[in-house]
Amino acid sequence: MVAPGIVAVRRSRVDGLNMRRVIAVAIAGASLSGCSSFSLDFLKPAPPTMHVQLESTPPGADAKTTLGPGCKTPCSVSVPAPDAGFSVTYTLDKYQSATVPVQVVRNGGDLTTAASATTDPNPVFAELQPVVPPKAHKPMRPKKPKPKPGAAAASSPFPEPGAAPAGTSTR
C-alpha cells in the first residue's frame, strides 16, 4: 500500500506539470495569432523633425503648414521632415491670403554626422497685400433729352446764335 503523503506529492507534481503545459500552449497560441499583424515598425527610427521659422509682413498672421502645425507670426513650429516639400498658407483679416511653397533639402549623414533636413526658404516669409475694397460707383443720372432746334427758339426768350437781332432786316 502507498502512504497518503506520497499520493499528495504525486498529485501536486501532476498539477504543476499540467499548469506549465497550459501556460506554454497559451503563449504559443498568442504568439501565432499575432504573427499576421506583427511588424518591425518599432525598430525603425522616428522621422526626424525640423524647426521651421514662419514670418510675415504685417506680423500677427495665422500661418498653417500643409503638414498640420500652425501659429501666429512671427513663430516657429516643429514638423516631421517630409519626403517632399510642403507649403505654408498665411491669412490675416483685411489682407489677401498668401501661400508659400517650401522645399525640403536633405543632407546625408556620414560616420561623424547624422543626416539632417532643412527648408528652403528659411525663414519662410510672406508679405501680405491689403484687400482693396471695390470702388463705389456713383449712380448714373439719366441723360436729359436734347431739345429740337425749332422748339428751342420758340420757348427761349433769347435769340438763337447767328440769328439777326429783332427789328433789323437783312436786305
Summary of the structure (lengths in Angstrom):
residues: 171
radius of gyration: 45.3
end to end distance: 175.8
largest distance: 175.8
contacts: 326
relative contact order: 0.11
helix: 25%
strand: 29%
